[in-house]
Every structure is written in C-alpha cells, then in structure tokens.
Amino acid sequence: MSYKVNILGVKVDKVGIDEATDKIFKMLEENKTHSVFTPNSEIILNAYKDKEFCGILNSADLLTADGIGVVYASRILHDPIPERCAGYDVACKLIDRISETGHRLYLLGGKPGVAETAKKNLEKKYPFIQIVGARDGYFKEEQTQDIINDINCVGADIVFVCLGAPKQEIWIYNNRDKLDARVLMGIGGSLDVFAGIVERAPDLVCRMGLEWLYRLIKEPWRFKRMLALPKFGLIVLFKGRKYKGDADNG
C-alpha cells in the first residue's frame, strides 16, 4: 500500500483531515519534536524549482495536501490523495481535541495584534483551551532565540507557526532541534482566520474545490499568484510521472 505520493519531488502523505489529526495527536505522545507542513500547489511548484526547499519540505514528519490542486495532481498521477487536507481544517480539529486534553498551544505569526486577537477568539469559543503564548511574525533574526526561549519556558506542546511559505517551513526546519514542543505546524494565514480578519470560503465552496475562486473574487490582487495553478497542472501532467514510485512509504 502506498502511503505517500511524489508530486514533483515533494512526498505528500495520502491522508484526510481526520487521519492527519490522529497522526498529529500521536506525535504529542512521543518524546521528540515533529514538524508538520501543509503545502499547496504554489508551494510545491516553488519546491520543484528549489531543491533545497524541496528537501526541507520532505524533512517533515507529515505533509498534507492543503490545496485542491495538489489533490488533482495526485489523481493525474493515478495515486490519489483522499481529500484536500488544509492546515486550517486540521488545526481546527486539533483545537477541538486539545481543548479537552489540556495540551498547551502557542501561536506565532501574523501582523502585530493578530495572534493576540486569535488567542482571545479561541479562548472565547473554547473556555478550557490552554493557549500559553501569542506573538506576531514581525521579528528580526536576532530575536529568534528569545522566541524559542519563550516557547520552551511556557511549556508549549504545539506551536502554530504562521509566517507564510517558505519562511515558516525554513524557520521550523532551522529551529526544531532547539524547541521542546512536540509539534510545530506551518499553517500560513490561519491566524488571520482565527482572528476574524480573513473570512474563509463557505464549506460548500471548499467541498467543491473552489476556494481558490472565492479568494480570487475577494482578493483580486491574487490574480498573478493564481497563474501558478495552471502552470503547476501542466508540469505535473508532462513531467510528474518521472517522480512516480520515488516516495518513502515506510
């Protein structure tokens, strides 16, 4: 049985939202730090062009298909991922569970004030959740050690790192060995949604795989970035098969 699909060199786990959540929850029981990345087609396309970044993605303990384009790519390769497994959706499932188990969450990223607002909103919705820290993503490199010290000092079990790709993946990769947290998750703009700054597409739109269109209508400035989608599809169609079979399925 194949557990991963190799999409242009990036080895994505063939998991749905519930299975991904279960895997992350098991990581909390292990005495080491795990990294979880949630690449979409744009991120995979960047990794296709940048082998070092591709290696960083593949160093993760779990890679989920954040965008519907990644799911379609797996179908083109006849090695389908069961469903879109967005970082935000997995994060929501995790929050539901840790609000009952007492695991400690730290929020890192967003513009000044966003992480704090997200913390307040989540605490209002989940009165028993333990969010032990919130810090914006506008920091200098020399401040990184202070952030690491803070995360370790408050005893965070999970850190949501929301710095945007590829910065968040590189930050996690460079610092995971210095952190005591069990899980470091790179989940992009999720804090903006938790803070109520960005409105996510309705569930029906997400299930139809049209969240990209919803976001384009809401944020037309994304047009140039969206051009990466057809380019990604064409590269997978014409070059994707040469990577097939080269996946770690242990």
C-alpha positions in Angstrom: 0.0 0.0 0.0 1.3 3.4 -0.9 1.2 6.0 1.9 2.7 8.9 0.1 2.5 10.3 -3.4 5.5 12.0 -5.0 4.4 15.2 -6.6 7.3 16.9 -8.5 9.7 15.7 -5.8 7.5 16.6 -2.8 6.3 13.4 -1.0 2.8 14.2 0.2 1.1 12.0 2.7 -2.1 10.4 1.4 -4.3 11.3 4.4 -7.6 13.0 5.0 -8.3 15.6 7.7 -9.3 13.1 10.4 -6.3 10.8 9.8 -3.9 13.7 9.8 -5.3 14.9 13.1 -4.9 11.4 14.6 -1.3 11.2 13.4 -0.5 14.6 15.0 -2.2 13.6 18.2 0.0 10.6 18.4 3.1 12.8 17.9 2.1 14.5 21.2 2.8 11.3 23.0 6.4 10.9 21.6 9.4 12.4 23.3 10.7 14.4 20.3 9.8 17.4 18.2 7.8 16.8 15.0 7.2 19.2 12.0 4.0 19.3 10.0 3.8 21.2 6.7 0.7 21.8 4.6 1.9 22.6 1.0 -0.5 23.8 -1.7 0.3 23.7 -5.4 2.2 27.0 -5.3 4.5 25.8 -2.5 5.1 22.5 -4.4 5.9 24.4 -7.6 8.4 26.5 -5.6 10.0 23.3 -4.2 10.2 21.9 -7.8 12.4 24.9 -8.7 14.3 25.0 -5.4 15.8 21.6 -4.4 16.9 22.9 -1.0 13.4 23.9 -0.2 12.1 20.6 -1.5 14.4 18.9 1.0 13.1 21.0 3.8 9.5 20.0 2.9 10.4 16.3 2.8 12.1 16.5 6.2 8.6 16.9 7.8 7.0 14.2 9.7 3.7 14.9 8.0 2.9 16.6 4.7 -0.7 17.2 3.9 -2.4 18.4 0.7 -3.5 22.0 1.5 -4.8 22.9 -1.9 -7.3 21.2 -4.3 -4.6 21.5 -7.0 -2.4 19.0 -5.1 -5.3 16.6 -4.9 -5.9 16.9 -8.6 -2.2 16.3 -9.2 -2.3 13.1 -7.3 -5.3 11.9 -9.5 -3.3 12.8 -12.6 -0.6 10.5 -11.3 -3.2 7.8 -10.6 -2.1 7.8 -6.9 -5.0 9.8 -5.3 -5.0 11.6 -2.1 -8.4 11.0 -0.4 -9.3 14.7 0.1 -8.0 18.2 0.5 -6.4 18.4 3.9 -5.9 22.1 4.6 -3.8 23.2 7.5 -6.6 25.3 8.8 -9.0 22.4 8.9 -6.5 20.2 10.7 -5.8 23.0 13.1 -9.5 23.3 13.9 -9.8 19.6 14.6 -6.7 19.7 16.8 -8.0 22.7 18.8 -11.3 20.8 19.4 -9.3 17.9 20.9 -6.7 19.7 22.9 -9.3 21.9 24.5 -10.4 18.8 26.3 -7.0 17.2 26.9 -5.1 20.2 28.3 -2.3 20.3 25.8 -0.7 23.7 25.6 -0.8 25.7 22.4 1.4 28.6 21.2 0.5 31.0 18.4 3.3 32.5 16.3 2.8 34.7 13.3 0.6 37.3 11.6 0.8 41.1 11.8 1.1 42.8 15.2 -2.0 42.1 17.2 -3.3 39.2 15.1 -2.0 36.4 17.2 -3.4 38.0 20.4 -6.8 38.5 18.8 -6.8 34.9 17.6 -6.0 33.8 21.1 -8.9 35.8 22.6 -11.3 34.5 20.0 -10.3 30.9 20.5 -10.4 31.2 24.3 -13.9 32.6 24.0 -15.0 29.7 21.8 -13.1 27.1 23.9 -13.2 28.2 27.5 -10.9 25.3 28.6 -8.2 25.6 26.0 -4.7 26.4 27.2 -3.1 29.0 24.8 0.2 29.7 26.6 1.6 32.3 24.2 0.9 34.6 21.2 3.5 36.5 19.3 3.4 38.3 15.9 5.6 37.2 13.0 7.3 40.6 12.5 10.5 39.8 14.3 14.2 40.1 13.3 16.5 37.1 13.1 18.3 38.1 16.2 15.0 37.8 18.2 14.5 34.2 17.2 16.3 32.9 20.3 14.1 35.0 22.6 11.0 33.4 20.9 12.5 29.9 21.3 13.2 30.6 25.0 9.6 31.9 25.4 8.1 28.8 23.8 10.2 26.5 25.9 9.6 28.5 29.1 5.8 28.3 28.8 5.9 24.6 28.1 4.1 24.6 24.7 3.1 21.2 23.3 2.0 22.5 19.9 3.2 25.7 18.0 1.2 27.0 15.1 3.8 28.8 13.0 2.1 31.2 10.6 4.8 33.1 8.8 3.8 32.2 5.3 5.7 29.9 2.9 8.6 29.4 2.6 9.6 31.4 5.7 7.6 29.2 8.1 8.9 25.9 6.8 12.5 27.2 6.9 12.0 28.6 10.4 10.7 25.3 11.7 13.5 23.4 10.0 16.2 25.6 11.4 14.9 25.7 14.9 13.1 22.4 15.6 16.1 20.9 17.4 16.1 23.9 19.8 12.4 23.6 20.8 10.8 21.3 23.4 7.4 21.4 21.8 6.2 18.1 20.4 4.5 19.5 17.2 5.4 22.5 15.1 2.8 23.2 12.4 3.3 25.6 9.4 -0.3 26.7 8.6 0.1 30.0 6.7 -2.7 32.5 7.1 -4.8 30.5 9.6 -4.3 33.0 12.4 -5.9 35.7 10.2 -9.0 33.5 10.0 -9.0 32.7 13.8 -8.7 36.5 14.4 -11.6 37.2 12.2 -9.6 39.3 9.8 -10.0 37.0 6.8 -13.2 35.2 6.0 -12.9 31.7 4.9 -14.9 30.4 2.0 -18.2 28.6 2.9 -18.0 24.9 3.5 -19.9 24.1 0.3 -17.4 26.1 -1.8 -14.5 24.3 -0.1 -16.1 20.9 -0.7 -16.5 21.8 -4.4 -12.8 22.7 -4.6 -13.5 26.3 -5.5 -12.0 28.1 -2.5 -9.3 29.5 -4.9 -12.0 31.2 -6.9 -13.7 32.5 -3.8 -10.4 34.0 -2.6 -9.7 35.5 -6.0 -13.1 37.2 -6.0 -12.5 38.5 -2.5 -8.8 39.4 -3.1 -8.3 40.2 -6.9 -4.7 41.1 -6.2 -4.0 37.4 -6.0 -4.5 37.0 -9.8 -0.8 36.8 -10.6 -0.3 34.2 -7.9 -3.2 32.2 -9.2 -1.4 31.9 -12.6 0.8 29.3 -10.8 -2.1 26.8 -10.7 -2.4 26.0 -14.5 1.4 26.0 -14.7 1.6 23.5 -11.9 -1.0 21.3 -13.6 0.8 21.3 -16.9 4.2 20.4 -15.3 2.5 17.6 -13.3 0.8 16.3 -16.5 4.0 16.3 -18.6 6.8 15.7 -16.1 5.1 14.3 -13.0 5.3 10.6 -13.9 9.1 10.5 -13.7 8.8 11.0 -10.0 6.2 8.2 -9.5 7.5 5.4 -7.3 10.1 7.5 -5.7 8.3 8.0 -2.4 9.1 6.9 1.1 6.3 4.6 2.0 7.7 3.1 5.1 
